[in-house]
Amino acid sequence: MKTTGNTILITGGTSGIGLEMAKQLHALGNTIVITGRDETRLAKVAAALPGVTTLKSDVSRPEDIEALYTQVVTSHPKLNVLINNAGIMRKINLHKCDDSLNALTREIDVNLKGPIQLATIFLPHLKSQPDAAIMNVSSGLAFVPLPTSPIYCATKAALHSFTASLRVQLQGSNVRVFELCPPATETELLTTAMNSQDRKGISVMSVSDMVAAAVRGLGRNEFEICPGQSNQLRFLSRLAPKFILGQLSKSVEHMLHGGQS
């Protein structure tokens, strides 16, 4: 897949991995459109990255997705790459969860339903382009869960499965399907969802290095991109699944008895 001259839509592009993707891909000569829910953050990105289009849209709302599709294919008819990056991660103690049922599964709406709906609605347009791609951003935790974030990990495992199926269905088409499985990456999501106890023994990757690895993988047609410790998680989930789950389960005791919610 060429990494320049594309028109790329990145969801969740106002911070973290999405923002760094916008920066690096824009610098390579791509036309970039990003989405986000916060108008203030969108305005800051627009000011910092002249030429990048910013659109307010919530991937958990099907009506927003439908409106986004109409707006983007009209204003950017050469759109040929969709990067499903928007995601949320929460630490949830299921013994003490006071969320409503809708709030409890919000990660499913954002992390799983959103990418499925976006990929499906944009697919006919992408198929009309001479060279196109979908990249779904899952996680190294798609291979083995961090039990303190049970719903987040479940959504990433499901997105991993969906991406594999989508790739098979699109074999022989002009749409290539990539999965980016970030390791623990120095972003706002990591600092809000994982404390120092959760990060014990984990190597945290800089967001710039992680995205640079993702861009290289895209250029090499590496369809499952696992930078840093994600590759180790993938390997150990097959070789020693009970061992690696045990390692990632150590923070549960601290959550249950250390006042974490």
C-alpha positions in Angstrom: 0.0 0.0 0.0 1.4 3.4 -0.9 1.8 5.7 2.0 1.6 9.0 0.1 -1.0 10.6 -2.1 -4.0 9.0 -0.3 -7.1 10.7 1.1 -7.5 9.3 4.6 -10.3 9.5 7.1 -9.1 9.0 10.8 -11.7 8.6 13.5 -10.7 9.8 17.0 -8.1 12.1 15.5 -7.9 14.8 18.2 -5.5 13.1 20.6 -3.2 10.1 21.1 -2.7 7.7 18.3 -5.2 9.3 16.0 -3.6 12.7 16.2 -0.1 11.3 15.7 -1.4 9.4 12.7 -2.8 12.6 11.3 0.5 14.4 11.8 2.7 11.7 10.3 0.5 10.8 7.4 -0.1 14.5 6.6 3.7 15.1 6.5 4.0 12.3 4.0 1.7 14.1 1.5 -1.7 12.6 2.2 -5.0 14.5 2.4 -6.3 14.0 6.0 -9.8 14.2 7.4 -10.2 13.6 11.2 -13.2 13.2 13.4 -13.8 13.8 17.1 -16.5 14.7 19.5 -15.0 17.8 21.1 -15.2 21.0 19.1 -12.5 22.7 21.1 -10.0 19.9 20.4 -11.0 19.8 16.8 -10.3 23.5 16.5 -6.8 23.1 18.1 -5.9 20.4 15.6 -7.2 22.6 12.7 -4.9 25.4 13.9 -1.9 23.2 14.5 -2.2 21.2 11.2 -3.3 23.6 8.4 -4.8 21.6 5.5 -6.3 18.9 7.7 -10.1 18.7 7.6 -11.8 18.3 11.0 -15.3 17.1 11.5 -17.4 16.7 14.6 -18.8 13.1 14.7 -19.4 10.4 17.3 -18.7 6.9 16.2 -21.1 5.5 18.8 -24.1 7.2 17.0 -25.3 5.5 13.8 -26.9 8.8 12.7 -23.5 10.5 13.0 -21.9 7.8 10.9 -24.5 8.1 8.2 -24.1 11.9 8.1 -20.3 11.6 8.1 -20.4 9.2 5.2 -22.5 11.6 3.1 -20.3 14.6 4.0 -17.0 12.9 3.4 -17.7 11.2 0.1 -19.2 14.5 -1.2 -16.3 16.8 0.0 -13.5 14.2 -0.6 -14.6 11.9 -3.4 -11.1 10.4 -3.7 -11.2 9.1 -0.1 -9.4 5.7 -0.3 -8.3 4.9 3.3 -10.5 4.5 6.4 -8.7 4.3 9.8 -11.0 3.2 12.6 -9.1 4.6 15.5 -11.6 6.1 17.9 -11.8 4.1 21.2 -12.3 4.4 24.9 -10.9 2.3 27.8 -12.2 2.0 31.3 -11.2 0.2 34.4 -14.3 -1.6 35.7 -14.8 -3.4 39.0 -17.8 -5.6 38.2 -18.3 -6.2 41.9 -19.1 -2.5 42.4 -20.4 -1.3 39.0 -23.1 1.3 39.4 -23.4 2.1 35.7 -26.7 1.8 33.9 -26.8 -1.1 31.4 -26.3 1.3 28.5 -23.4 3.0 30.2 -21.8 -0.3 31.1 -21.5 -1.3 27.4 -20.5 2.1 26.0 -17.1 0.6 25.0 -19.0 -1.8 22.7 -20.7 1.1 21.0 -17.5 3.0 20.4 -14.8 0.4 20.0 -16.7 -2.3 18.1 -20.1 -1.2 16.7 -18.6 2.0 15.4 -15.8 0.4 13.3 -18.1 -2.3 12.0 -20.7 0.3 10.9 -18.1 2.6 9.4 -16.3 -0.1 7.5 -19.6 -1.3 6.1 -21.0 2.0 5.1 -17.8 3.2 3.4 -17.0 -0.1 1.7 -18.9 0.6 -1.6 -17.1 3.9 -1.9 -13.7 2.3 -1.1 -14.3 -0.4 -3.7 -14.8 2.3 -6.3 -11.3 3.5 -5.8 -8.3 2.1 -7.7 -6.3 1.4 -4.5 -8.0 1.4 -1.0 -7.6 0.2 2.5 -9.3 -0.1 5.9 -7.2 -0.1 9.0 -8.9 -1.1 12.3 -7.0 -0.2 15.4 -7.4 -2.9 18.0 -4.9 -3.6 20.7 -2.2 -6.0 22.0 -5.0 -6.8 24.5 -7.0 -8.3 21.7 -4.8 -11.4 22.2 -5.0 -11.7 26.0 -7.2 -9.6 28.3 -6.2 -7.2 31.0 -8.9 -8.3 33.5 -9.2 -4.9 35.1 -10.6 -3.6 31.8 -12.9 -6.5 30.8 -15.2 -4.8 28.3 -12.4 -2.9 26.5 -10.5 -6.1 26.0 -13.6 -7.9 24.9 -14.2 -5.3 22.2 -10.7 -5.4 20.9 -10.8 -9.2 20.7 -14.0 -9.0 18.8 -12.6 -6.3 16.5 -9.6 -8.5 15.8 -12.0 -11.3 14.8 -14.1 -9.0 12.7 -11.1 -7.7 10.9 -9.9 -11.2 10.0 -13.3 -12.0 8.5 -13.4 -8.7 6.6 -10.0 -9.3 5.2 -11.0 -12.8 3.9 -14.3 -11.5 2.4 -12.4 -8.7 0.6 -9.7 -11.0 -0.9 -9.4 -10.3 -4.6 -10.8 -6.8 -4.3 -9.0 -3.5 -4.4 -9.5 -3.0 -0.6 -6.8 -4.2 1.7 -7.6 -4.7 5.3 -5.1 -3.9 8.0 -5.2 -4.3 11.8 -3.0 -2.2 14.0 -2.5 -3.7 17.5 -0.8 -1.1 19.6 1.0 -2.1 22.8 0.8 0.1 25.9 1.4 3.5 24.3 2.1 6.9 26.0 -1.3 8.5 25.4 -4.1 10.1 27.4 -6.1 6.8 27.2 -3.2 4.9 28.9 -2.8 7.4 31.8 -6.5 7.5 32.5 -7.2 3.8 32.3 -4.0 2.2 33.8 -2.3 3.3 37.0 1.3 2.5 38.0 0.2 -0.9 39.4 -1.4 -1.9 36.1 1.7 -0.9 34.2 4.2 -2.9 36.3 6.4 -5.0 33.9 5.0 -3.3 30.8 7.2 -1.4 28.4 5.3 1.8 27.3 6.0 2.8 23.7 6.1 6.4 22.6 3.2 7.4 20.4 5.5 8.7 17.7 7.4 5.4 17.5 4.3 3.3 17.6 2.7 5.3 14.7 5.9 5.3 12.7 5.8 1.4 13.0 2.2 1.5 11.8 3.0 3.6 8.8 5.9 1.3 7.9 3.6 -1.8 8.2 1.1 -0.1 6.0 3.8 0.5 3.3 5.0 -3.1 3.6 1.4 -4.6 3.3 1.9 -6.1 6.8 -1.8 -6.8 7.4 -1.5 -7.5 11.2 0.8 -4.8 12.6 2.0 -5.6 16.2 4.6 -3.1 17.3 6.6 -3.5 20.6 5.2 -5.7 23.3 2.1 -6.5 21.2 4.1 -9.0 19.2 5.1 -10.7 22.5 1.5 -10.8 23.6 0.4 -12.4 20.4 3.1 -15.0 20.6 2.6 -15.8 24.3 -1.2 -16.0 23.9 -0.5 -19.0 21.7 2.5 -20.5 23.4 1.6 -20.0 27.1 -1.9 -18.5 27.4 -2.4 -19.3 31.1 0.9 -17.8 32.0 0.4 -14.5 30.3 -3.1 -14.2 31.6 -1.8 -14.7 35.1 0.8 -12.0 34.6 -1.9 -9.5 33.4 -4.2 -10.5 36.3 -2.0 -9.3 39.1 -3.5 -5.9 39.2 -7.0 -7.3 39.8 -6.3 -7.9 43.5 -5.2 -4.3 43.9 -8.3 -3.1 42.2 -10.6 -5.2 44.3 -9.0 -4.4 47.6 -7.1 -1.2 47.0 -10.0 1.2 46.7 -10.0 1.2 42.9 -13.3 1.3 41.0 
